[in-house]
Amino acid sequence: MTEQLIRAIETALDKGYRVQLKKLKDGTIKTQVVIQKELKT
């Protein structure tokens, strides 16, 4: 992972987001940020 990707992950975590990492067959890492909102009923 590059330093830029690590900083982006840390920034997302600091904002309270969840970060998912997935290693693909070719060895690259796919990163997804998951944002959850609570619905008011």
Backbone as JSON Lines, residues from 0, in Angstrom:
{"i":0,"aa":"M","n":[0.85,-1.18,0.0],"ca":[0.0,0.0,0.0],"c":[0.89,1.24,0.0]}
{"i":1,"aa":"T","n":[0.42,2.23,-0.7],"ca":[1.17,3.48,-0.77],"c":[0.89,4.34,0.47]}
{"i":2,"aa":"E","n":[1.78,5.28,0.72],"ca":[1.58,6.21,1.84],"c":[0.31,7.03,1.65]}
{"i":3,"aa":"Q","n":[0.02,7.36,0.39],"ca":[-1.19,8.15,0.09],"c":[-2.44,7.36,0.46]}
{"i":4,"aa":"L","n":[-2.47,6.07,0.15],"ca":[-3.63,5.23,0.49],"c":[-3.77,5.09,2.0]}
{"i":5,"aa":"I","n":[-2.65,4.91,2.69],"ca":[-2.69,4.78,4.14],"c":[-3.23,6.05,4.78]}
{"i":6,"aa":"R","n":[-2.8,7.21,4.31],"ca":[-3.31,8.49,4.83],"c":[-4.8,8.63,4.56]}
{"i":7,"aa":"A","n":[-5.25,8.21,3.37],"ca":[-6.68,8.29,3.04],"c":[-7.5,7.39,3.95]}
{"i":8,"aa":"I","n":[-7.0,6.2,4.24],"ca":[-7.68,5.28,5.15],"c":[-7.76,5.88,6.55]}
{"i":9,"aa":"E","n":[-6.65,6.43,7.03],"ca":[-6.63,7.04,8.36],"c":[-7.59,8.21,8.45]}
{"i":10,"aa":"T","n":[-7.69,9.01,7.39],"ca":[-8.62,10.14,7.36],"c":[-10.06,9.66,7.45]}
{"i":11,"aa":"A","n":[-10.39,8.62,6.7],"ca":[-11.74,8.07,6.73],"c":[-12.07,7.52,8.11]}
{"i":12,"aa":"L","n":[-11.12,6.82,8.73],"ca":[-11.35,6.27,10.07],"c":[-11.53,7.38,11.1]}
{"i":13,"aa":"D","n":[-10.76,8.46,10.96],"ca":[-10.89,9.6,11.87],"c":[-12.27,10.25,11.77]}
{"i":14,"aa":"K","n":[-12.89,10.17,10.6],"ca":[-14.22,10.74,10.4],"c":[-15.32,9.79,10.88]}
{"i":15,"aa":"G","n":[-14.95,8.6,11.34],"ca":[-15.92,7.65,11.86],"c":[-16.46,6.69,10.82]}
{"i":16,"aa":"Y","n":[-15.88,6.69,9.63],"ca":[-16.32,5.76,8.59],"c":[-15.68,4.39,8.8]}
{"i":17,"aa":"R","n":[-16.31,3.39,8.23],"ca":[-15.73,2.05,8.22],"c":[-14.98,1.88,6.9]}
{"i":18,"aa":"V","n":[-13.85,1.22,6.97],"ca":[-13.03,1.0,5.78],"c":[-12.9,-0.5,5.56]}
{"i":19,"aa":"Q","n":[-13.19,-0.93,4.35],"ca":[-13.05,-2.35,4.0],"c":[-11.91,-2.49,3.0]}
{"i":20,"aa":"L","n":[-11.04,-3.46,3.25],"ca":[-9.94,-3.76,2.34],"c":[-10.15,-5.16,1.77]}
{"i":21,"aa":"K","n":[-9.92,-5.29,0.47],"ca":[-10.06,-6.6,-0.17],"c":[-8.87,-6.79,-1.09]}
{"i":22,"aa":"K","n":[-8.17,-7.91,-0.93],"ca":[-7.03,-8.21,-1.79],"c":[-7.52,-9.01,-2.99]}
{"i":23,"aa":"L","n":[-7.29,-8.47,-4.18],"ca":[-7.74,-9.11,-5.41],"c":[-6.75,-10.19,-5.84]}
{"i":24,"aa":"K","n":[-7.17,-11.01,-6.79],"ca":[-6.34,-12.13,-7.25],"c":[-5.01,-11.66,-7.83]}
{"i":25,"aa":"D","n":[-5.0,-10.47,-8.44],"ca":[-3.76,-9.97,-9.03],"c":[-2.84,-9.3,-8.0]}
{"i":26,"aa":"G","n":[-3.26,-9.31,-6.72],"ca":[-2.42,-8.78,-5.65],"c":[-2.7,-7.35,-5.27]}
{"i":27,"aa":"T","n":[-3.53,-6.65,-6.04],"ca":[-3.86,-5.28,-5.7],"c":[-4.88,-5.25,-4.57]}
{"i":28,"aa":"I","n":[-4.94,-4.13,-3.89],"ca":[-5.86,-3.99,-2.76],"c":[-6.95,-3.01,-3.14]}
{"i":29,"aa":"K","n":[-8.2,-3.45,-2.98],"ca":[-9.36,-2.61,-3.25],"c":[-9.84,-2.07,-1.91]}
{"i":30,"aa":"T","n":[-10.07,-0.77,-1.85],"ca":[-10.49,-0.11,-0.61],"c":[-11.86,0.49,-0.78]}
{"i":31,"aa":"Q","n":[-12.75,0.26,0.18],"ca":[-14.09,0.85,0.15],"c":[-14.37,1.51,1.48]}
{"i":32,"aa":"V","n":[-15.0,2.69,1.43],"ca":[-15.44,3.39,2.62],"c":[-16.93,3.16,2.76]}
{"i":33,"aa":"V","n":[-17.35,2.74,3.94],"ca":[-18.75,2.45,4.19],"c":[-19.29,3.52,5.13]}
{"i":34,"aa":"I","n":[-20.35,4.17,4.7],"ca":[-20.99,5.21,5.51],"c":[-22.36,4.69,5.92]}
{"i":35,"aa":"Q","n":[-22.62,4.7,7.21],"ca":[-23.9,4.23,7.71],"c":[-24.64,5.41,8.33]}
{"i":36,"aa":"K","n":[-25.92,5.53,8.01],"ca":[-26.76,6.55,8.59],"c":[-27.91,5.9,9.3]}
{"i":37,"aa":"E","n":[-28.27,6.46,10.42],"ca":[-29.4,5.94,11.18],"c":[-30.69,6.57,10.62]}
{"i":38,"aa":"L","n":[-31.65,5.75,10.33],"ca":[-32.91,6.24,9.81],"c":[-33.84,6.57,10.96]}
{"i":39,"aa":"K","n":[-34.49,7.7,10.87],"ca":[-35.47,8.09,11.88],"c":[-36.84,7.58,11.46]}
{"i":40,"aa":"T","n":[-37.53,6.94,12.39],"ca":[-38.84,6.4,12.06],"c":[-39.92,7.09,12.85]}
